[in-house]
Amino acid sequence: MASILKVDELQGIVSAGNITVTSEGGSATQSLQQGLAKAWVMFLGAGTVSIYDALNTSSITDVGTGQYTVNFSNNMDSATYFTVGAPKEGTGASHSSSVDRQCNPARVPLVSSNVKYKTQTVSQTASDVEEVYVMVAGDLA
């Protein structure tokens, strides 16, 4: 018979925010908090930009064609977090996407309150896309 554990909050023994999870194979451990997405968003990237669904995302700012700012509800601890994203292509040209820092590191450093995101055609022309997906991992403030 399977067991069911229902709780509203988990706390580590050594410190409240330190919970270790054992791997599927049983030989490795990982911090539970480090393995969780700290923010993610799925949003309409063409026309009037709007959020379909999100976690820890307060709003999206439409900066210009193919350029967006994902604003966090709760800041990251520092500007040393990881982000990944992808555009959903419509019926038009193929697209690529990236965090703005990856396109031009000297121009757009990461900050703890938001992340800049770009979508463009494969020929590197800025272009709005039907849907955009962005996920952030790292430490919350």
Secondary structure as GFF3:
##gff-version 3
##sequence-region A 1 141
A	DSSP	beta_strand	20	22	.	.	.	ID=ss1
A	DSSP	beta_strand	29	31	.	.	.	ID=ss2
A	DSSP	three_ten_helix	33	35	.	.	.	ID=ss3
A	DSSP	beta_strand	39	44	.	.	.	ID=ss4
A	DSSP	beta_strand	50	55	.	.	.	ID=ss5
A	DSSP	beta_strand	57	64	.	.	.	ID=ss6
A	DSSP	beta_strand	67	72	.	.	.	ID=ss7
A	DSSP	beta_strand	82	88	.	.	.	ID=ss8
A	DSSP	beta_strand	95	99	.	.	.	ID=ss9
A	DSSP	alpha_helix	100	103	.	.	.	ID=ss10
A	DSSP	beta_strand	114	121	.	.	.	ID=ss11
A	DSSP	beta_strand	131	137	.	.	.	ID=ss12
###
